[in-house]
Amino acid sequence: MKTRFPVYALLAMLALSSCATVKTPTRAAKDDGKITITFVQINDVYEIAPLQGGKVGGVARVATLKKQELARNPNTFMVMAGDFLSPSVYNSLKYEGKRIRGRQMVASLNSAGLDLAVFGNHEFDITEKELQGRIDESAFQWVSSNTFHKTASGIAPFTKTTAAGTEKFPETYIMNVQDKDGTQAKIGFIGLTLPFNKAEYVSYTDEYQVAEKLYNQIKDSCDAVVAITHTSVEEDSILARRVPGLALIMGGHEHNMQFKKIGNIYITKAHANAKSAYVNYLTIDVKNKKTSVVPELRMLDTSVPLDPETSEVVQKWMDIGNANFAALGFDTQRVILERGEPLDGREEMIRSGKTNLTRIVVSAMEKAAPAADVAILNSGSIRVDDIIQMPVTEYGIIRSLPYGGAIMEVDMKGSLLTRILEAGRNNVGSGGFLQYSSTVNYDPQKSVWILKEMPIEPSKTYHVALADFLMTGGEANMAFLTKDNPDIVKIYPVATDITDPRSDSRLAIIKYMLNLGH
């Protein structure tokens, strides 16, 4: 007697047999042990909206870039290498009864999909309470390896408090990734900040020692270790030499794009204000314990469309800003100079010499304070790091000098004036480099400062107009410049009425430029 199997049962058995013999080898053949992670890196972003008449930059363009890369690779992450809460044109404005202080930037970056951030030195320009507010509003991860919170009870990590609870900023952050074929990898992150801003609520540890210690702690448990830094490119180069096992250094601080390779480590820094982004493709060969990086600089211009969702958030904050500026006497949309050469406010230019923009700013100060023998301001007052295209609006000037500040008038001895000018000369390349009246010159042959074709006399009294920040002693190498300096003869009352252009240097510049156009 023959035993018969139903046809459907036989087919089922064949199907099961086929799955059992084919499924496992197919998976093994596809899993090559390699995985690629994409990092969209930005740094030093102070503007949420596009620049140059909408042609470049803007957080909404960064959002689009991330979405484009995410469509190609699900393991795509946006990284901010510091300096985004300050300085900003919004920092002196109010919303819902409180100073904005970077709130517009956190909201925009949340919308754009920022994944990971480190502190820049300017994050500590705002108060301890304000910074805590921005941290708590952030939807992204922070990593802080050498920067800590100085509290009444001691030094501790910064924390973020949300509805889910309070969590400490980690000194290292471990990211787990997996691709379609099943390759898994762990990426360790170290976050470093230069100890430039000495805010009372911040404590720093040595960035190199910390980097070496933390790298050694996590290197054996990670497939790659990446440093996100807000230090100078020179310091990044030292880091690369001291920790040669790093896979990549994504940095900030310089505003002009930087790209170096030290040994096998790429150092990448994009242009400030999201005029560009670095897209870094990190490939990890898990089996052979090797990494490789392909860095690509992407210009964020009109070829990259604005993301609609992030643009909506940006527009909300622009409307809030415009309403605030109107209350301060500014009309952001008013054109104050229709034609002429574009104004050069790039930091690489204004921190080492004079440009057409710095000449206008100094001339405006002279016009606002006609009794002054000389007008002086620090180049760091100008934060636009951009070429301002014609026509120039009032907003163009507001964003160029986001700090604003009054023009102070002071009588001082020539010895102090010379000391100030000399400090500024030695600050070349930094925000402490000084811009001053064209009637002032330095004679390198005699090592003498000249004012109106005459050497500055140490005992003579000079009437000086200067940015009020300079009188705080807070500028680099100018701690001596305070109201208590014995060479200060007289300090004149500071103008506060918005009808007086000395009350805000931006009002003085706007008034001066309006006259230029007539």
Secondary structure as a PSIPRED ss2 file (coil, helix, strand):
# PSIPRED VFORMAT (PSIPRED V4.0)

   1 M C   1.000  0.000  0.000
   2 K C   1.000  0.000  0.000
   3 T C   1.000  0.000  0.000
   4 R C   1.000  0.000  0.000
   5 F C   1.000  0.000  0.000
   6 P C   1.000  0.000  0.000
   7 V H   0.000  1.000  0.000
   8 Y H   0.000  1.000  0.000
   9 A H   0.000  1.000  0.000
  10 L H   0.000  1.000  0.000
  11 L H   0.000  1.000  0.000
  12 A H   0.000  1.000  0.000
  13 M H   0.000  1.000  0.000
  14 L H   0.000  1.000  0.000
  15 A H   0.000  1.000  0.000
  16 L H   0.000  1.000  0.000
  17 S H   0.000  1.000  0.000
  18 S H   0.000  1.000  0.000
  19 C H   0.000  1.000  0.000
  20 A H   0.000  1.000  0.000
  21 T H   0.000  1.000  0.000
  22 V H   0.000  1.000  0.000
  23 K H   0.000  1.000  0.000
  24 T H   0.000  1.000  0.000
  25 P H   0.000  1.000  0.000
  26 T H   0.000  1.000  0.000
  27 R H   0.000  1.000  0.000
  28 A H   0.000  1.000  0.000
  29 A H   0.000  1.000  0.000
  30 K H   0.000  1.000  0.000
  31 D C   1.000  0.000  0.000
  32 D C   1.000  0.000  0.000
  33 G C   1.000  0.000  0.000
  34 K E   0.000  0.000  1.000
  35 I E   0.000  0.000  1.000
  36 T E   0.000  0.000  1.000
  37 I E   0.000  0.000  1.000
  38 T E   0.000  0.000  1.000
  39 F E   0.000  0.000  1.000
  40 V E   0.000  0.000  1.000
  41 Q E   0.000  0.000  1.000
  42 I E   0.000  0.000  1.000
  43 N C   1.000  0.000  0.000
  44 D C   1.000  0.000  0.000
  45 V C   1.000  0.000  0.000
  46 Y C   1.000  0.000  0.000
  47 E C   1.000  0.000  0.000
  48 I C   1.000  0.000  0.000
  49 A C   1.000  0.000  0.000
  50 P C   1.000  0.000  0.000
  51 L E   0.000  0.000  1.000
  52 Q C   1.000  0.000  0.000
  53 G C   1.000  0.000  0.000
  54 G C   1.000  0.000  0.000
  55 K C   1.000  0.000  0.000
  56 V E   0.000  0.000  1.000
  57 G C   1.000  0.000  0.000
  58 G C   1.000  0.000  0.000
  59 V H   0.000  1.000  0.000
  60 A H   0.000  1.000  0.000
  61 R H   0.000  1.000  0.000
  62 V H   0.000  1.000  0.000
  63 A H   0.000  1.000  0.000
  64 T H   0.000  1.000  0.000
  65 L H   0.000  1.000  0.000
  66 K H   0.000  1.000  0.000
  67 K H   0.000  1.000  0.000
  68 Q H   0.000  1.000  0.000
  69 E H   0.000  1.000  0.000
  70 L H   0.000  1.000  0.000
  71 A H   0.000  1.000  0.000
  72 R H   0.000  1.000  0.000
  73 N C   1.000  0.000  0.000
  74 P C   1.000  0.000  0.000
  75 N C   1.000  0.000  0.000
  76 T E   0.000  0.000  1.000
  77 F E   0.000  0.000  1.000
  78 M E   0.000  0.000  1.000
  79 V E   0.000  0.000  1.000
  80 M E   0.000  0.000  1.000
  81 A C   1.000  0.000  0.000
  82 G C   1.000  0.000  0.000
  83 D C   1.000  0.000  0.000
  84 F C   1.000  0.000  0.000
  85 L C   1.000  0.000  0.000
  86 S C   1.000  0.000  0.000
  87 P C   1.000  0.000  0.000
  88 S C   1.000  0.000  0.000
  89 V C   1.000  0.000  0.000
  90 Y C   1.000  0.000  0.000
  91 N C   1.000  0.000  0.000
  92 S C   1.000  0.000  0.000
  93 L C   1.000  0.000  0.000
  94 K E   0.000  0.000  1.000
  95 Y E   0.000  0.000  1.000
  96 E C   1.000  0.000  0.000
  97 G C   1.000  0.000  0.000
  98 K E   0.000  0.000  1.000
  99 R E   0.000  0.000  1.000
 100 I C   1.000  0.000  0.000
 101 R C   1.000  0.000  0.000
 102 G C   1.000  0.000  0.000
 103 R H   0.000  1.000  0.000
 104 Q H   0.000  1.000  0.000
 105 M H   0.000  1.000  0.000
 106 V H   0.000  1.000  0.000
 107 A H   0.000  1.000  0.000
 108 S H   0.000  1.000  0.000
 109 L H   0.000  1.000  0.000
 110 N H   0.000  1.000  0.000
 111 S H   0.000  1.000  0.000
 112 A H   0.000  1.000  0.000
 113 G C   1.000  0.000  0.000
 114 L E   0.000  0.000  1.000
 115 D E   0.000  0.000  1.000
 116 L E   0.000  0.000  1.000
 117 A E   0.000  0.000  1.000
 118 V C   1.000  0.000  0.000
 119 F C   1.000  0.000  0.000
 120 G C   1.000  0.000  0.000
 121 N H   0.000  1.000  0.000
 122 H H   0.000  1.000  0.000
 123 E H   0.000  1.000  0.000
 124 F H   0.000  1.000  0.000
 125 D H   0.000  1.000  0.000
 126 I C   1.000  0.000  0.000
 127 T C   1.000  0.000  0.000
 128 E H   0.000  1.000  0.000
 129 K H   0.000  1.000  0.000
 130 E H   0.000  1.000  0.000
 131 L H   0.000  1.000  0.000
 132 Q H   0.000  1.000  0.000
 133 G H   0.000  1.000  0.000
 134 R H   0.000  1.000  0.000
 135 I H   0.000  1.000  0.000
 136 D H   0.000  1.000  0.000
 137 E H   0.000  1.000  0.000
 138 S C   1.000  0.000  0.000
 139 A C   1.000  0.000  0.000
 140 F C   1.000  0.000  0.000
 141 Q E   0.000  0.000  1.000
 142 W E   0.000  0.000  1.000
 143 V C   1.000  0.000  0.000
 144 S C   1.000  0.000  0.000
 145 S C   1.000  0.000  0.000
 146 N C   1.000  0.000  0.000
 147 T E   0.000  0.000  1.000
 148 F E   0.000  0.000  1.000
 149 H E   0.000  0.000  1.000
 150 K E   0.000  0.000  1.000
 151 T E   0.000  0.000  1.000
 152 A C   1.000  0.000  0.000
 153 S C   1.000  0.000  0.000
 154 G E   0.000  0.000  1.000
 155 I E   0.000  0.000  1.000
 156 A E   0.000  0.000  1.000
 157 P C   1.000  0.000  0.000
 158 F C   1.000  0.000  0.000
 159 T E   0.000  0.000  1.000
 160 K E   0.000  0.000  1.000
 161 T E   0.000  0.000  1.000
 162 T E   0.000  0.000  1.000
 163 A C   1.000  0.000  0.000
 164 A C   1.000  0.000  0.000
 165 G E   0.000  0.000  1.000
 166 T E   0.000  0.000  1.000
 167 E E   0.000  0.000  1.000
 168 K E   0.000  0.000  1.000
 169 F C   1.000  0.000  0.000
 170 P C   1.000  0.000  0.000
 171 E C   1.000  0.000  0.000
 172 T E   0.000  0.000  1.000
 173 Y E   0.000  0.000  1.000
 174 I E   0.000  0.000  1.000
 175 M E   0.000  0.000  1.000
 176 N E   0.000  0.000  1.000
 177 V E   0.000  0.000  1.000
 178 Q E   0.000  0.000  1.000
 179 D C   1.000  0.000  0.000
 180 K C   1.000  0.000  0.000
 181 D C   1.000  0.000  0.000
 182 G C   1.000  0.000  0.000
 183 T C   1.000  0.000  0.000
 184 Q E   0.000  0.000  1.000
 185 A E   0.000  0.000  1.000
 186 K E   0.000  0.000  1.000
 187 I E   0.000  0.000  1.000
 188 G E   0.000  0.000  1.000
 189 F E   0.000  0.000  1.000
 190 I E   0.000  0.000  1.000
 191 G E   0.000  0.000  1.000
 192 L E   0.000  0.000  1.000
 193 T E   0.000  0.000  1.000
 194 L C   1.000  0.000  0.000
 195 P C   1.000  0.000  0.000
 196 F C   1.000  0.000  0.000
 197 N C   1.000  0.000  0.000
 198 K C   1.000  0.000  0.000
 199 A C   1.000  0.000  0.000
 200 E C   1.000  0.000  0.000
 201 Y C   1.000  0.000  0.000
 202 V E   0.000  0.000  1.000
 203 S E   0.000  0.000  1.000
 204 Y E   0.000  0.000  1.000
 205 T C   1.000  0.000  0.000
 206 D C   1.000  0.000  0.000
 207 E H   0.000  1.000  0.000
 208 Y H   0.000  1.000  0.000
 209 Q H   0.000  1.000  0.000
 210 V H   0.000  1.000  0.000
 211 A H   0.000  1.000  0.000
 212 E H   0.000  1.000  0.000
 213 K H   0.000  1.000  0.000
 214 L H   0.000  1.000  0.000
 215 Y H   0.000  1.000  0.000
 216 N H   0.000  1.000  0.000
 217 Q H   0.000  1.000  0.000
 218 I H   0.000  1.000  0.000
 219 K H   0.000  1.000  0.000
 220 D H   0.000  1.000  0.000
 221 S H   0.000  1.000  0.000
 222 C C   1.000  0.000  0.000
 223 D C   1.000  0.000  0.000
 224 A E   0.000  0.000  1.000
 225 V E   0.000  0.000  1.000
 226 V E   0.000  0.000  1.000
 227 A E   0.000  0.000  1.000
 228 I E   0.000  0.000  1.000
 229 T E   0.000  0.000  1.000
 230 H E   0.000  0.000  1.000
 231 T C   1.000  0.000  0.000
 232 S C   1.000  0.000  0.000
 233 V H   0.000  1.000  0.000
 234 E H   0.000  1.000  0.000
 235 E H   0.000  1.000  0.000
 236 D H   0.000  1.000  0.000
 237 S H   0.000  1.000  0.000
 238 I H   0.000  1.000  0.000
 239 L H   0.000  1.000  0.000
 240 A H   0.000  1.000  0.000
 241 R H   0.000  1.000  0.000
 242 R H   0.000  1.000  0.000
 243 V C   1.000  0.000  0.000
 244 P C   1.000  0.000  0.000
 245 G C   1.000  0.000  0.000
 246 L C   1.000  0.000  0.000
 247 A C   1.000  0.000  0.000
 248 L E   0.000  0.000  1.000
 249 I E   0.000  0.000  1.000
 250 M E   0.000  0.000  1.000
 251 G E   0.000  0.000  1.000
 252 G C   1.000  0.000  0.000
 253 H C   1.000  0.000  0.000
 254 E C   1.000  0.000  0.000
 255 H C   1.000  0.000  0.000
 256 N C   1.000  0.000  0.000
 257 M C   1.000  0.000  0.000
 258 Q E   0.000  0.000  1.000
 259 F E   0.000  0.000  1.000
 260 K E   0.000  0.000  1.000
 261 K E   0.000  0.000  1.000
 262 I E   0.000  0.000  1.000
 263 G C   1.000  0.000  0.000
 264 N C   1.000  0.000  0.000
 265 I E   0.000  0.000  1.000
 266 Y E   0.000  0.000  1.000
 267 I E   0.000  0.000  1.000
 268 T E   0.000  0.000  1.000
 269 K E   0.000  0.000  1.000
 270 A C   1.000  0.000  0.000
 271 H C   1.000  0.000  0.000
 272 A H   0.000  1.000  0.000
 273 N H   0.000  1.000  0.000
 274 A H   0.000  1.000  0.000
 275 K C   1.000  0.000  0.000
 276 S E   0.000  0.000  1.000
 277 A E   0.000  0.000  1.000
 278 Y E   0.000  0.000  1.000
 279 V E   0.000  0.000  1.000
 280 N E   0.000  0.000  1.000
 281 Y E   0.000  0.000  1.000
 282 L E   0.000  0.000  1.000
 283 T E   0.000  0.000  1.000
 284 I E   0.000  0.000  1.000
 285 D E   0.000  0.000  1.000
 286 V C   1.000  0.000  0.000
 287 K C   1.000  0.000  0.000
 288 N C   1.000  0.000  0.000
 289 K C   1.000  0.000  0.000
 290 K E   0.000  0.000  1.000
 291 T E   0.000  0.000  1.000
 292 S E   0.000  0.000  1.000
 293 V E   0.000  0.000  1.000
 294 V E   0.000  0.000  1.000
 295 P E   0.000  0.000  1.000
 296 E E   0.000  0.000  1.000
 297 L E   0.000  0.000  1.000
 298 R E   0.000  0.000  1.000
 299 M E   0.000  0.000  1.000
 300 L C   1.000  0.000  0.000
 301 D C   1.000  0.000  0.000
 302 T C   1.000  0.000  0.000
 303 S C   1.000  0.000  0.000
 304 V C   1.000  0.000  0.000
 305 P C   1.000  0.000  0.000
 306 L C   1.000  0.000  0.000
 307 D C   1.000  0.000  0.000
 308 P H   0.000  1.000  0.000
 309 E H   0.000  1.000  0.000
 310 T H   0.000  1.000  0.000
 311 S H   0.000  1.000  0.000
 312 E H   0.000  1.000  0.000
 313 V H   0.000  1.000  0.000
 314 V H   0.000  1.000  0.000
 315 Q H   0.000  1.000  0.000
 316 K H   0.000  1.000  0.000
 317 W H   0.000  1.000  0.000
 318 M H   0.000  1.000  0.000
 319 D H   0.000  1.000  0.000
 320 I H   0.000  1.000  0.000
 321 G H   0.000  1.000  0.000
 322 N H   0.000  1.000  0.000
 323 A H   0.000  1.000  0.000
 324 N H   0.000  1.000  0.000
 325 F H   0.000  1.000  0.000
 326 A H   0.000  1.000  0.000
 327 A H   0.000  1.000  0.000
 328 L C   1.000  0.000  0.000
 329 G C   1.000  0.000  0.000
 330 F C   1.000  0.000  0.000
 331 D C   1.000  0.000  0.000
 332 T C   1.000  0.000  0.000
 333 Q C   1.000  0.000  0.000
 334 R C   1.000  0.000  0.000
 335 V E   0.000  0.000  1.000
 336 I E   0.000  0.000  1.000
 337 L E   0.000  0.000  1.000
 338 E C   1.000  0.000  0.000
 339 R C   1.000  0.000  0.000
 340 G C   1.000  0.000  0.000
 341 E C   1.000  0.000  0.000
 342 P C   1.000  0.000  0.000
 343 L E   0.000  0.000  1.000
 344 D E   0.000  0.000  1.000
 345 G C   1.000  0.000  0.000
 346 R C   1.000  0.000  0.000
 347 E H   0.000  1.000  0.000
 348 E H   0.000  1.000  0.000
 349 M H   0.000  1.000  0.000
 350 I H   0.000  1.000  0.000
 351 R C   1.000  0.000  0.000
 352 S C   1.000  0.000  0.000
 353 G C   1.000  0.000  0.000
 354 K C   1.000  0.000  0.000
 355 T C   1.000  0.000  0.000
 356 N H   0.000  1.000  0.000
 357 L H   0.000  1.000  0.000
 358 T H   0.000  1.000  0.000
 359 R H   0.000  1.000  0.000
 360 I H   0.000  1.000  0.000
 361 V H   0.000  1.000  0.000
 362 V H   0.000  1.000  0.000
 363 S H   0.000  1.000  0.000
 364 A H   0.000  1.000  0.000
 365 M H   0.000  1.000  0.000
 366 E H   0.000  1.000  0.000
 367 K H   0.000  1.000  0.000
 368 A H   0.000  1.000  0.000
 369 A C   1.000  0.000  0.000
 370 P C   1.000  0.000  0.000
 371 A C   1.000  0.000  0.000
 372 A C   1.000  0.000  0.000
 373 D C   1.000  0.000  0.000
 374 V E   0.000  0.000  1.000
 375 A E   0.000  0.000  1.000
 376 I E   0.000  0.000  1.000
 377 L E   0.000  0.000  1.000
 378 N E   0.000  0.000  1.000
 379 S H   0.000  1.000  0.000
 380 G H   0.000  1.000  0.000
 381 S H   0.000  1.000  0.000
 382 I C   1.000  0.000  0.000
 383 R C   1.000  0.000  0.000
 384 V C   1.000  0.000  0.000
 385 D C   1.000  0.000  0.000
 386 D C   1.000  0.000  0.000
 387 I E   0.000  0.000  1.000
 388 I E   0.000  0.000  1.000
 389 Q C   1.000  0.000  0.000
 390 M C   1.000  0.000  0.000
 391 P C   1.000  0.000  0.000
 392 V E   0.000  0.000  1.000
 393 T E   0.000  0.000  1.000
 394 E H   0.000  1.000  0.000
 395 Y H   0.000  1.000  0.000
 396 G H   0.000  1.000  0.000
 397 I H   0.000  1.000  0.000
 398 I H   0.000  1.000  0.000
 399 R H   0.000  1.000  0.000
 400 S H   0.000  1.000  0.000
 401 L C   1.000  0.000  0.000
 402 P C   1.000  0.000  0.000
 403 Y C   1.000  0.000  0.000
 404 G C   1.000  0.000  0.000
 405 G C   1.000  0.000  0.000
 406 A C   1.000  0.000  0.000
 407 I E   0.000  0.000  1.000
 408 M E   0.000  0.000  1.000
 409 E E   0.000  0.000  1.000
 410 V E   0.000  0.000  1.000
 411 D E   0.000  0.000  1.000
 412 M E   0.000  0.000  1.000
 413 K E   0.000  0.000  1.000
 414 G H   0.000  1.000  0.000
 415 S H   0.000  1.000  0.000
 416 L H   0.000  1.000  0.000
 417 L H   0.000  1.000  0.000
 418 T H   0.000  1.000  0.000
 419 R H   0.000  1.000  0.000
 420 I H   0.000  1.000  0.000
 421 L H   0.000  1.000  0.000
 422 E H   0.000  1.000  0.000
 423 A H   0.000  1.000  0.000
 424 G H   0.000  1.000  0.000
 425 R H   0.000  1.000  0.000
 426 N H   0.000  1.000  0.000
 427 N C   1.000  0.000  0.000
 428 V C   1.000  0.000  0.000
 429 G C   1.000  0.000  0.000
 430 S C   1.000  0.000  0.000
 431 G C   1.000  0.000  0.000
 432 G C   1.000  0.000  0.000
 433 F C   1.000  0.000  0.000
 434 L E   0.000  0.000  1.000
 435 Q E   0.000  0.000  1.000
 436 Y E   0.000  0.000  1.000
 437 S C   1.000  0.000  0.000
 438 S C   1.000  0.000  0.000
 439 T C   1.000  0.000  0.000
 440 V E   0.000  0.000  1.000
 441 N E   0.000  0.000  1.000
 442 Y E   0.000  0.000  1.000
 443 D E   0.000  0.000  1.000
 444 P C   1.000  0.000  0.000
 445 Q C   1.000  0.000  0.000
 446 K C   1.000  0.000  0.000
 447 S C   1.000  0.000  0.000
 448 V E   0.000  0.000  1.000
 449 W E   0.000  0.000  1.000
 450 I E   0.000  0.000  1.000
 451 L E   0.000  0.000  1.000
 452 K C   1.000  0.000  0.000
 453 E C   1.000  0.000  0.000
 454 M E   0.000  0.000  1.000
 455 P E   0.000  0.000  1.000
 456 I C   1.000  0.000  0.000
 457 E C   1.000  0.000  0.000
 458 P C   1.000  0.000  0.000
 459 S C   1.000  0.000  0.000
 460 K C   1.000  0.000  0.000
 461 T E   0.000  0.000  1.000
 462 Y E   0.000  0.000  1.000
 463 H E   0.000  0.000  1.000
 464 V E   0.000  0.000  1.000
 465 A E   0.000  0.000  1.000
 466 L E   0.000  0.000  1.000
 467 A E   0.000  0.000  1.000
 468 D H   0.000  1.000  0.000
 469 F H   0.000  1.000  0.000
 470 L H   0.000  1.000  0.000
 471 M H   0.000  1.000  0.000
 472 T H   0.000  1.000  0.000
 473 G C   1.000  0.000  0.000
 474 G C   1.000  0.000  0.000
 475 E C   1.000  0.000  0.000
 476 A C   1.000  0.000  0.000
 477 N C   1.000  0.000  0.000
 478 M C   1.000  0.000  0.000
 479 A C   1.000  0.000  0.000
 480 F C   1.000  0.000  0.000
 481 L C   1.000  0.000  0.000
 482 T C   1.000  0.000  0.000
 483 K C   1.000  0.000  0.000
 484 D C   1.000  0.000  0.000
 485 N C   1.000  0.000  0.000
 486 P C   1.000  0.000  0.000
 487 D C   1.000  0.000  0.000
 488 I E   0.000  0.000  1.000
 489 V E   0.000  0.000  1.000
 490 K E   0.000  0.000  1.000
 491 I E   0.000  0.000  1.000
 492 Y C   1.000  0.000  0.000
 493 P C   1.000  0.000  0.000
 494 V C   1.000  0.000  0.000
 495 A C   1.000  0.000  0.000
 496 T C   1.000  0.000  0.000
 497 D C   1.000  0.000  0.000
 498 I C   1.000  0.000  0.000
 499 T C   1.000  0.000  0.000
 500 D C   1.000  0.000  0.000
 501 P H   0.000  1.000  0.000
 502 R H   0.000  1.000  0.000
 503 S H   0.000  1.000  0.000
 504 D C   1.000  0.000  0.000
 505 S H   0.000  1.000  0.000
 506 R H   0.000  1.000  0.000
 507 L H   0.000  1.000  0.000
 508 A H   0.000  1.000  0.000
 509 I H   0.000  1.000  0.000
 510 I H   0.000  1.000  0.000
 511 K H   0.000  1.000  0.000
 512 Y H   0.000  1.000  0.000
 513 M H   0.000  1.000  0.000
 514 L H   0.000  1.000  0.000
 515 N H   0.000  1.000  0.000
 516 L H   0.000  1.000  0.000
 517 G C   1.000  0.000  0.000
 518 H C   1.000  0.000  0.000
